[in-house]
C-alpha cells in the first residue's frame, strides 16, 4: 500500500485551472501565515505548497492518461454467446 496525502491521479485534479487555483490558495495561505508571524504554520504550509506543487506540476501524476472503456470490451459484454455454448455437455455428469 502506498501512502499519499493527496491522490494526484484522481480525475478531480485533471483540469489545469483547478490545480492552479488549489496551488495558489495554499501559497497565499503560506503568505498569510508568514505576515501574521506564525512561523510554525508558515513552515507547515510552505511544505504543503512544495508537496502540492510537485504533485500537480512536476510529477506528471495529475496529467495521467484518461482510461476510456474500449469498444470491444463493451461489445463482448452485451453479445450473447453462440448457440450451444450454454448447454451442458451430455457426456459429463456433474
PyMOL commands that set and color helices and strands:
alter all, ss='L'
color gray80, all
select helices_A, chain A and resi 11-13+16-36+39-58+71-78
alter helices_A, ss='H'
color red, helices_A
deselect
rebuild
show_as cartoon
